[in-house]
Structure formats: structure tokens, C-alpha cells
């Protein structure tokens, strides 16, 4: 389960960025794209498992926003949402592989108690 290592990496990143303030973190907000291969339910389970191992994270909550796949057509410059993994421009109908959203795995926000 690669989600455990992702959660540990998130906490390590936050500890590096905010040394000595981990006890004050109340919320971690992630933005994940469908193509990032991260399942929100599995991420939440991994988060809870790490919390059990590390009591200092007990008051922290995880929030995951899933972003759909969007593509930009190289022919007509239109932006389209991908449905059922069909990478087709909705405007001109041509195949498109220029993904502009959907591969993200970002810490988008950190919420502190104070």
C-alpha cells in the first residue's frame, strides 16, 4: 500500500517546512488528480494508521479534493474534461494527450490551531 509512504512523506515535508509546529496543525488539505493513482479512501485509511503510530498527529485531519482530468487540444486550443478515459477534444473531436489537470498530488493548504 503506497498510501502509507505517501502519508509519511507528507508529514515529513510538513515537519521540514514547519519545525516545532506539528502539534498545532489541525488540517492537511490535499489536491489529487484522478491520474495520480491515489485513492481518497485508501489515503484516509493510511492517514489514520500513521496517526495511531504517531500520537503527535492525533489532532490533525486529512481533507482530499479529487480533480478530474482536463486536456487542452493542440489543434483548436479548447479545454475539455475527460470522461471514461477518452482523451478526445469535445470541440473538434480529435484525440488529445496534452493533460493540463488530473496528475496532481499537492499539499494545497495547511490549517493551524492558532
C-alpha positions in Angstrom: 0.0 0.0 0.0 1.9 3.1 -1.2 -0.5 5.4 0.6 1.3 4.8 3.9 4.6 6.0 2.4 2.8 9.0 0.9 1.3 10.0 4.2 4.6 9.6 5.9 6.2 11.8 3.2 3.5 14.4 3.7 4.2 14.5 7.4 8.0 14.7 6.8 7.5 17.5 4.4 5.4 19.4 6.9 7.9 18.8 9.7 10.7 20.2 7.5 8.6 23.2 6.5 7.1 23.9 9.9 9.6 22.7 12.5 8.2 22.5 16.1 4.7 23.3 14.9 3.3 19.9 14.1 1.2 19.9 17.3 -0.6 23.0 16.0 -1.6 21.5 12.6 -5.3 20.8 12.6 -5.9 20.2 8.9 -4.0 19.0 5.9 -5.7 19.6 2.5 -4.5 17.6 -0.5 -5.4 18.1 -4.1 -5.1 14.9 -6.0 -5.8 14.3 -9.7 -7.5 11.1 -10.9 -4.3 10.2 -12.8 -2.2 10.5 -9.7 -3.1 6.9 -8.7 -4.2 8.0 -5.2 -7.5 6.6 -3.8 -9.0 9.0 -1.3 -10.5 6.2 0.9 -7.1 4.4 1.0 -5.3 7.7 1.7 -7.7 8.3 4.6 -7.1 4.8 6.0 -3.3 5.2 5.7 -3.6 8.6 7.4 -5.4 7.0 10.3 -2.8 4.2 10.5 0.0 6.7 10.7 -1.9 8.7 13.4 -2.1 5.5 15.5 1.7 5.1 15.2 2.4 8.8 15.8 0.3 10.3 18.6 1.6 13.8 17.9 -0.6 13.8 14.7 -3.8 12.8 16.6 -5.5 16.2 16.3 -4.8 16.5 12.6 -7.5 15.8 9.9 -7.0 15.0 6.3 -9.1 16.6 3.5 -8.7 15.3 0.0 -10.1 17.1 -3.1 -10.1 15.0 -6.3 -9.6 16.8 -9.5 -11.0 15.5 -12.8 -8.8 15.0 -15.9 -8.7 18.0 -18.2 -7.0 18.2 -21.6 -6.1 21.1 -23.9 -6.4 20.5 -27.6 -3.2 21.3 -29.6 -5.3 21.9 -32.7 -8.1 24.2 -31.5 -6.9 25.2 -28.0 -10.1 24.1 -26.4 -10.1 22.7 -22.9 -12.1 19.5 -22.4 -12.9 17.2 -19.4 -12.0 13.6 -20.0 -14.8 11.1 -19.4 -14.3 7.3 -19.2 -10.6 7.9 -20.1 -11.4 9.0 -23.6 -8.9 11.7 -24.4 -10.9 13.4 -27.1 -11.4 17.1 -27.7 -15.0 17.9 -27.1 -14.8 20.8 -29.6 -13.1 19.4 -32.6 -13.4 15.6 -31.8 -9.7 14.9 -32.3 -7.5 12.8 -30.0 -5.6 14.8 -27.4 -2.9 13.9 -25.0 -2.0 17.3 -23.5 -3.1 16.8 -19.9 -3.4 20.1 -18.0 -5.2 18.8 -14.9 -5.5 15.4 -13.2 -1.9 14.4 -12.4 -1.6 16.5 -9.3 -0.6 15.3 -5.8 -0.2 18.5 -3.8 -0.5 19.8 -0.3 -2.8 22.7 -1.1 -3.4 24.0 2.4 -2.3 23.5 6.0 -4.6 24.6 8.8 -3.2 25.6 12.2 -4.9 25.8 15.6 -3.8 29.4 16.2 
